């Protein structure tokens, strides 16, 4: 495991626990955020069944998405009372993107849909596989349109593409920069709940 991968597998679980602790305890403000951060740091380093949390998280998911990490960081800062980088429309775009990406990726990965088609293959380096240009170009166009419309999630998507272009993570597949099971599941739940609330009204 390289140093960059080790840092990433430590940072993302830390941010996830930090975010959870903030909300589980109803914590707001700078001091409360620091307390939640210290608790999250301790939980990450604690030897759960003989190993720290990064060891287990790396075993379950070698690549957390860049988008999820940024969304967690934005959520933590906003809860701390810092500048609200994201507005309601930005969060909505983030959840819709995650839900749509999940529906494009995971059914195919589970063997559903057309035979001999694996949407994960679209994420391999597009410079060497022409079909992969579809995913890279689609994500780039989405980021450009969002930024042009003033939606700040577009910058997060652009950051994920830049991270991919620079080989920030161990994986060479673009999907791993855009999506992971946690981000995908939360996005689907948020979009489903929003749809149910809209229908019930």
N, C-alpha and C positions, 0 to 999 in steps of 0.2 A: 504494500500500500504506500503510495507516494505521500509526500508531506501535504500537498494540496488536497488530496482525497481525505487524508486523516483530519485535516482542519474542517473540511466540508461536512464530514460525517459527525463531527463534534458540534459544529455551529448550528446546523439545522435542527437537530433534536433539542439543543439549548433554546433556540428561538421558539420552537413549538411548545415546550414546557413553560417557558416564560409567558407566552401568550395565554396558555391555559390557566396558569396560576393567577394571572391578572384578573381573568374573568370569573374563575371559580370562586374567588374570594371577594369579587366585586370591588377590586382595588382600582383606584384612580389617583393621579398625581405623581409627582417626581419621586418622593420618598417611598410610597407604596410600590412603585415600579422597581425601585432598587431592591426592595425586600423580595419581591417576586423573582427578580433576576438572580439574587443570591440563592434563593430556594431552588430555582431551576438549575443553577450551576452545581449545587450540591447533589441534586437528583441525577444529573448527567454523570457525575464522577462516582457516584455510589456503586459499589460492586454488586449488581443485581445477579444473583445466582453465579457469583464468581467473576463476573465481567461487568465493565462499565457499559452504560447505555449505548455509546457509539459503536461498541463491538457488536451488540445485538442489532442495532439499526443498520449497520453495514451488511450484516448477514441477510437481513430481510429485504433491504432496498439499497443497492449500491449507489444509486443516483437519485438524490432529491432534486426536484426542479428548481431552477433559478427563480422562476416566477413565484413559487410558494415561499421561498426564503425571503424575497423582497416583500411579499404581501404580509408575512408575519412581522417583519421589521416595521413596516408602515403601521400595522395595527398596534404594535407595542408603543411606538412613539406617539401615536394619536391618543392612546389610552393614558399616556403619561402627561397629557396636556400640552404636548408639543404642537408644532404647526401641523394642521390637518392637510397632509399632502393629497390624500384621496377624498373626493366628494362622493355623494351617493351614486351618481352616474358612473364614476370610475370603478367603484366596487361592483356595481351591476355588470359592467363590461367584463370585469375579471371573472365573475361567476359564470356568465354566459359563455365566455371563451373556454373556461375549464370544462363546462358541461358538454359543449359541442366537441371539443378535442377528445374528451373521454368516450363519447359515442362514436367518434371516428376511429379511435385506436383500440379500445378494449374488446369490443365484440369480435373484431377480426383476430385479436390475440387469443381469444377463447375458442377460435375455430368456427365462429358464426359468420354468416354472409357468404359471398361468392367463393367457390373453391379456387385454390391456387392464387389467392390474393392475400397478402399480409401487409396491412397498412403500416406496420412498424418498419418495413423495408423502405418506405418513403423517407425515412429520417436519416439514412446513411449519407455520407458526404456527397452532396449534389454535384460537385465538380467532376466526380468520377462516375456518377450514375445519373443519367438524364432524367429518369422518372422522379428522382428525389428533388428536383428543382420545383416540383409542384408544391411540396410542403414548405420549403424554404421561401419560395416566391409568395405563397399564400400567406404565410406568417408575416413576411415583410410588408406585403400590401395591406394586411390588416393593421399592422402597427402604424403605417403611414396614414391610413384613413382615420384611425383613432386620434392620432396626433393632430391631423388637419382639422378634425372636428372639435379639438380642444379637450379630448378625453385623455386623462393622464395615465391610464393603464397602457396606452400605446407606448409610453416611454419604458415601462416595465417589460413589455414584449420586445421592444428594440434592444433593451439591455440583455435579454436572454439570447437574442440572435448574435449580439456582439460577443457574448461569453462563448457561444458555440463557435464562432469564427476564430476565436483565439485559443480554442481548446482548453477552456477553463476547467472542465470536468474530465474525469477519466474516460467516460463514454464518448464515442464518436457519433452517436445517433442524436439527431436534433430533438426527437421526442423527449429524451431524458432531460433536456433543458427546459422544455415547455410544460411538461406534465409529469406527475407522479401519482400513485394511488391515493394519497391523502388529499392532495389538492383536487383531484378528480372527484373523489367521493363527496367532499364538502361542497364542491361546485354543483354537483347533481342534486344534492339535498337542498341547497339554497334555492336553486332554480325551481325544483319541484314544489317546495314550500311556498314560494312566491306565486306559482301558478295556482296552487290550491287556494291560497288566500284571495287571489283575484277572482277565481270562479265563485267562491263562497260569497263574495260581495255582490 
